[in-house]
Amino acid sequence: NTGNYFDLLFKTMAKINCRPKNKISTEEKVIKINIIGKPNVGKSSLFNKLIGQDKVIVSPLPHTTREPHDTLVNYTYQVNGKEQKIKINFVATAGIRRKAQVAGKLEHAGIQKSLDSIRESDIILFVIDGNEPISSQDRQLGGLLEKHSRSVILLLNKWDLTDDNSDHFRNEVKEMIQGEFPHLNFAPIMLVSGLTGYRVHDIFPEIIKAFNARQTVVPEDVLRQFLKQVVKEHLPSRGKGVRHPEILGFKQLDINPPVFELYIKPKTSLHESYVRFVERRLREQFDFFATP
């Protein structure tokens, strides 16, 4: 009967070796990319190099881009020797400033559209000027990205103007950027130049990797095994109160972005450092690249 059939189906499916998988095929969806950064950071130059045409006016004067510009790119890449195709929609946005510095209704409308397009994006290319100190505007933009749970690739632009190009200096700069944006510690950092095109096309493979990571589903039995390993490595540490916590369960609630929930013993709390420890282990084991 139907009941026996479903019992047999359930038992058979339970025996299948489950591994993390992507819920959405890249061929079924357009990846929405937003390029953001403070005014005159070089967003338009990067945008033009990425799409391969001069669609946006590039000017040394700030505030030239007034509204978001959409461009659909067909990107072809290889996976295990097989050709894959995907559509990527790039949006170059107006520089976002504090309201007190916004002059005129046109520019205000452009900035509001930029904020709206961030909310609708899958991945953000966060552009920072590689030859200027980190500004308060940069930090505000970084906070905005954390708030909206976007996947982020951090682009340190104008690298062609840097005198020291040694590996040691590169690592120093990346460490400095990570220190300025600790809440974006999941974001990879790329050193690029929108003017010369240096490493700009290396951004495409990173976009594909970030998109796939954002869609990853970890099966429940894999998560149970993961949790056993984590607890064995490091027992849960206590937050507030005197009772030691016990983790009762671990589930993935959603994708895009991935959301996980830990269930703990009633009237106990986990220390924030232990939650970060679990997050680091999740990233290491399942490669949630560029994903909050």
Secondary structure, DSSP 8 states (H G I E B T S, - for coil): -HHHHHHHHHHHHHTS----EESS-GGG-EEEEEEE-STTSSHHHHHHHHHTS--S---SSTT---S-EEEEEEEEEEETTEEEEEEEEEEE------GGG--SHHHHHHHHHHHHHHHH-SEEEEEEETTS---HHHHHHHHHHHHTT-EEEEEEE-GGG-S---HHHHHHHHHHHHHH-GGGTTS-EEE--TTT-TTGGGHHHHHHHHHHHHTEE--HHHHHHHHHHHHHHS---B-SSSS---EEEEEEEETTTTEEEEEE-TT--B-HHHHHHHHHHHHHHH--TT--
